[in-house]
């Protein structure tokens, strides 16, 4: 289908700056524009026919070759992520490694069974179900995982036989340009297309493709869902979290604090799975309070190019301002002050005694900032964890799994991690949340096939 684009017709510019030093312009390119975005979807639809017809072996081989292409440029890609989106070097290298592993994993999916055979209710014949690719998958991705997120969406879409059009966040344009070059080396012409731009291009793409997969902010995600739904286009949207870490009295406070501090401060808290609320249960409060404050004070906001850096800069001055304003006028156990230098830095921050109506308890700040709360028992802690609009991930820290199973089963989040940071994704498994965190089918693993394909039923009967 060809969508009806809405928005400005003339291209603007996409300018991406180094968050460690905003004077450094990483890339300055023309936006694709609305009409060319729709044209890109139409061209991808033309390429879809031959890509699907190529068969399982060709698609599997192409995904394997794509992984190899990315692997050959691993060091370059990691350095570019450090420069463009401020990702700490060690984490950037890990992301590139994951980006290599994802298409290798999905290279096996083209060989999966695409349906089933059933006996008819009466009479001779045969009933079949078969999954078929939807056509063109439009991917709208954020800046914080500039390689892994586009590829974990694209790989299952391509494996199923779809073609892909990617609209990345403007802040990650240089990373997306280089990733596209590498993938296009391994894929047939027209199978993977990039459309740099902003909201106009995203809106146009959401109205012009056959399936839309989005990851980003709640406001933008809601707009994408409305646009796609209005055009009858299947859409999945991951829209963030307000994630809690529950610490029980029998947990080792130092170990729990180390895990939670990593989930608060890692990549300056700029992950949808970052911990933003820490709920200490009963007697855990005192020891955890001291251990977590000490752990966060020991993590400086520093140059992301250094291998030892855990917390780098915020992506923009606006993002830094939001963090500092959220920490204003509440008691702080750590952080809360701007960091000197040219970059957009803010140190890891822990607040306590936050009033019930404060934004820290209800909004995703998306920075290295969390609030410490207290619950009298596990049941209250679970109620507190669940009492937010989002439901992405919860971490639980305890020494006795048997005693916490009841509480674990009551948590209203899509993912639950035990004795581990809330951050971290196992890409072969489904990824998604509950409530306002997510819309539509789950991402990743074999669950992705449910989104990137549609099921068709065939009734075969003897001619009479």
N, C-alpha and C positions, 0 to 999 in steps of 0.2 A: 504494500500500500504506500502511496505517496502522501505525506502529511501536508497540512496547510501551515506554513511557518508564520509565527507571530513575533514581531519585534523589529529592530532597526535593520535596514537592508545593507547599509554600508559597513565595511569592516572597521574595527578599531584596532588598537594595539594591545598585545599581551606583553607585559614587562614583569620579569621575575628578578628579585634581588636576593642577595646573600644575607640571610638573617643575622649572621655573625658580623657582617660589615655591610650595611645597606648601601654604601657607596659603590659596591661591586654589583653591576648589572650582569646577571648570568645570561639572560636571553631577552631579546626585544624583537618580536615577530608580529606580523599581522594576524588578527583574528580571522577565522575561516569565514564568518558571516553566515547569516541565516540560510540564504538560498543555496550556497555551496555546501552547507551541512546537509540539507535535504538531497542535493545531488550526490553527495558522498554515500548516503544511504541507498539511493537508487543504483549507483554503480556497484555497491556491495551486494545488492540483490541480484544483479546480473552475474557477478562472480559466484554467488551461492550455488547456482545450478550445476556448474562444473565441479565445484568443491565437494558437494554432497555426492555427486555421481562418481567421483574419483575412488570412493570405497574406503573401507576400514584401514587397509594396509597403507594407503597413501596418507591418510590423515594421521595415523600413528607415526609414520616415518617423519612427517613434517613437524609434529610436536617434539619428537626426539631431536631433530635437527635444530629446532628453535631453542631448546634447552642448551644445546652445545654452543650455539651462537652467543647466547647470553653468558655462558660460562667463560668463553674466550675473552670477554670484555669485563670480567668481574671487577678487577681492580679499578678500572676507569669508571665503571658505574658507581661503585662505592664512593669514590672521591667526588663524583658529581652530586650524589645525594647529600654528602656532607656540605658541599658548597651551596646547593640550591635550597634545600629544605632544612638545613641545620641538624641533620641526623648524626648523632655521635658515631665515630668511625667504626667502632666495634659492632654497633648495632646495624650500621649500613652494610657492613660485610655480611652479617648474618642474614639481612634481608635479601641481598643478592643471591646468597647460597640457597635460600628458600625459593627464590624466583627460578633458579635452575631446577630445583627438585619438583616443582609443581607440574610443569609440562611433561616431565618424565613419568610422573605418576599417572597423569591423565592420558598419556599415550596408550595405556592399556584399555581405556574406556571404549574406543571404537569397536573393540571385539566383544563387548558385552552383549548379551541377548537383548533384542529390541522389542520383545513382546512375548506372548504366550499363546498356546493352543488350547481350545476348550471344546468339549462335547456340546452339540446343540441340544436343546431341551427335548426336541422330538424330531423324528425323521432323519434322513441321511443328509450329510453335509459336514461343514467344518466352520468353527468360529475362531477367529484370530484377532489378537490385538497387536498393534505395532506402534512404536514411538517413532515420530519423524521430527527432524529439526524444524524450528519455527521459521527460519529464514535469516534475517539480519538481527543480530544482537547489538543493541546500543548500550555502551558502558560509560557511566559517568562516575569518575573516581576522585578521591580526595588527594591532598598533597602529602599526607603523613606517611603513606607507604607507596611511594611513586612507582615501584616496580612490582612488588608482590601482589598488591590489590588488582591492578589491571590484568595481571597474568592469572590470578586465581579465578577471576571472572571469565577471562578469555579462553583459558585452556579447556574447561568442560564445554563451553559453547562451541569451540572449534572441533573438539573431539566428536561431538554429536552431529556435526555437519553444518553448523551455522557459519556465516561470515560475521565479522566484528567491525564496528565503528567505535572508536574510543574518543571520549571528550574528557581530558584530564583537568584537574584544578589548575587555574592559571599559575599558581605558585610553584607547580611542578612541571612546567612546560618543557624545560630543557631535558629533564629526565625522561619525559614521555617521548620527546623527539628521538632521543638516542635509543630508547627501548624499541620504538617502532622501526627504526632502521635495522636493528638486529633481528627482529622478528620477521621483517619483510625479506631478509636474506634467505629465510628458511621456508617461507610460505608462498604459494602462488600469488600472482598479481591480483590485487583487489580483495584478498581474503581478510587482511587486517589494515584498517585505515585510521588515521589520526585526524581529528578536527580540533585544533587549538582554539580556545575562546573562553567565554564566560557564560553568564546566564542566558543570553539570546541563543547561543549555539546549543546549550543544554536543553532548552525548551524546544527548539526545533528538532533536535535528535529524538527527544521523548515522544514526538508526534509523528515521526517518519519511519521508525523501525518496526520490527515484529516482536521484539521483547526488549525490556529496559531493565538494567541492573544498576542500582545506585548505592553509593556509600558516601555519607557526608553529614552535614548538619541537619537538625530536625526541620528547620524552616525550609531549606532548599529541598530536602527529601519530600516534604509534604507537597511542595509545588510540582515536583516531578511526578509524584503519584497522581495528583489531580490531572495533569496534562496527559499522561499515558492512559489513565482510566477513561478520560473523556473521549479518547480515540479508540477505545476498546483494545488497548495493547497490554498484554501481561506485564506486570512490573513487580520487582522485588526491591525493597529499600531498607538499608541498615542506617539508622538515624541516631546512633550514639547511646550513651549510657550514663548512669549516675551510680557507679558501682560501689558496693560495700565490701569491707573485709570484717568478718566476725572472728573475734578472738576469745576463746573460752578459757576459764581459769586454769585448766590443766595444760594449756599450751606453754611451750618454752618461750618466754617473752622476748629474749634476744633473737631467737630464730624467726619468730613471727614478725618482729620489728624489721629485721633485715629484708624479708620477703616483701612486706608492705611498703617499706621505704623505696625499694626498687620500683614497685608498681605506682607509687606516687610521683617519683622524681625522674624515672627513666624517660628519655626523650622529652624532658620538660613536661611530662604529663600529657603529651599530645597524642593520646591513643584513646580510642573509644572504650578500651578495656582497662584503662587506668583506674586506680582506686581513688575515690574522692570522699568516701565516708568510712571511718574506722569505728566499729562498734565493739567496745570492750564489755565482756559479760562478767558481772559480779566482781570478784576479787582480782580479776585480770587488769582492772583499770590502772591501779598505781604502778605496778611494774612495767606495763606496756607503755604508759604515758612517758615515763622516763626513758625507756629503751628506744621508743620511736622518735622522740624529740632528739636524742643523741644521734641516732642513725641519720636523720635528715640534716642535722647541722654538719655532719661529716661529709655531706655530698655537696660540693660547690657547683655553681653554675659556671661552666668553663667552655673553652674552645672545643667545638665538636671534632676538630681534626686530630685531637690528641687521643691516643688509644685508651687512656685511663678515664676519659670523660664519660659520665653517665647522664648528666643533665646539661644540655646545650641551651641554645637560645629559643625563645618563642618565635613563631613564624612571622610575626609582624608587630609593629608598635601598638596597634589596636589590641592585639592579643595580650601583650604585656600589660597594657593599661587595664584590661579587664581583670587580670589576675591581681594586680596591686589594689584596684578598687574593691574587689571582693574581700580582700584581707584587711581592709580598713575598718577601724572601729570595732574589732572583735579581739578578744584576748588571743595572743599568739604564743605558742611554745617554741616555734622556730620560724625563721625567715620573715617574709613580709616586706623586704626592702629591695629597691632596685639595685642592680649591679652596675658598677661603673664600667664604661667602655663604649665603643661604637655600636655594638650589637644589641639586640632586643632580649636581654637576659633578665630573669627573675629567679631568685634562689628558692629551693624547696621550702614549702611553708606548711605549718600545721597549726590549726586554730582549735579552740575549745570554747565551751560555754556560749555557743552560738544560738541566738534566739530562734524560735520555731519558724518565723516568717522570712528568715534570711535567705538570700539567693544561694548560698553555699549548700543548703539542704534541699534545694528544689531545681537548680539549674546546672547544666554541665558547663563548668568554667573552662575546661580544656587547657589546663596548665598544671604546674607542679604544686598543687594546693589541695589539702584535704582537711576535714574536720574530725575531731575525736569526740565520740559520743559514748554514753554509758547505758547499759541495759542490766536490769536486775537478774534476768535469767535468759535461757536460750529462746524461749517462746517470745519474750518481749523483743529480743534482738532480731528474730525473724520478722516480726511485725514491723519493726523499724526499717529493716532492710527492704521490705516489700512496699513501704509507704511512699513510693515515688512513682512518677509516670513511666519511667523506663524500667527495663528488665533484661539487661544484657548478660552480666556475669557477676557472680559473688564468689569471694574466696572465704574459706573457713579454716581456722587454725586451731587445732586441738591435738591432744595426745590419745584420745579415746574415740575411735570411729564408731564403735557400737553405740555409745551413749548419744551420738549426734545424728544418727540416721533419721530420727523423727524430724528434727529440725531441717536436715538437708532436703527431705521430701516436701517440706512446706515452703521452701524458697521459690519465689516466683521469678526466676531468671532462666534464660535459655541455656546458660552454661554455669556449672558449679565446679570450683577447683579447690581441692583439699590440700592444706599444708603447702601451698604454692602461691606465687603472686597471681593477682587477677589477670595480669597481662600474659600473653603467650597463646598461640593458636596451633592446634594440630590439624594441618590442612587436609588430611584425608577424611576428617570427620565433619559432620554438619556444623555450621557456624551461623548463629542468629540469636535473637532475643525474643522477649515477650513484650506485651503492651506496646507503648509507643516506640520502643527501640527498633522494631522491625515490622515490615509489611511484606506479605507474600511468602512464597516458599523459601526454605533455607538454602544457604550457599554452601559450597564445597562438598567434596565427597560424591557419592552416588546420588545424594539428594539433589545435586545440581542438575542432573538429567531430568528431574521432574519439572524444572523450570524451563530449561532450554529446549525441551521437546514437547510435543503434544501427542496424546494417545489417540489412535484411530482404531475403530472396530470394523472387522471385515466378516461378512456372513457369506460363506461359499455354499451354494446349493446346486445340485445336479439340474441341468436343463431338462425340461419336460416337453 
